Amino acid sequence: MRTRVPFQKPTRWQRRSCADHGGECAVSRALLADLAWLPPAPDDFRQQLKALTPETTGVGQPLRFLANHRLDNNQLASLAKTAARLAAGRPPTSPSSKTP
């Protein structure tokens, strides 16, 4: 059973806003939004994703390598689809092989 912790009023330091820090928070937010510390995605990102098959040994390492880059929303969605496809053991599909 959990014990209840009494409510404690926030300290002066906890109540400070970004304005109190000279705008540092805005810089931090931009840094986090852009993931600026990560390297940009490789030019052949899509080709590397398509090359991953369930039969590839050690598929986790190249998948993690690609995940550790600054990805846009489309690249992130492609990475997630590829990870799901690999987890299900399906081979890659091309747009021309899809049936309507």
Residue pairs with C-beta under 8 A, 6 or more apart in sequence:
17 25
18 24
18 25
18 26
30 36
31 37
34 70
35 70
36 70
38 68
38 69
38 70
39 68
39 69
39 70
40 69
40 70
41 66
41 69
41 70
41 71
41 72
41 75
42 48
42 66
42 69
45 66
45 69
45 71
45 75
45 78
46 78
48 62
48 66
49 66
49 78
49 79
49 82
50 92
52 59
52 62
52 63
52 82
52 86
52 92
53 59
53 86
53 91
53 92
54 86
54 89
54 90
54 91
56 62
59 86
63 79
63 82
63 83
63 86
66 79
67 79
71 79
82 92
85 92
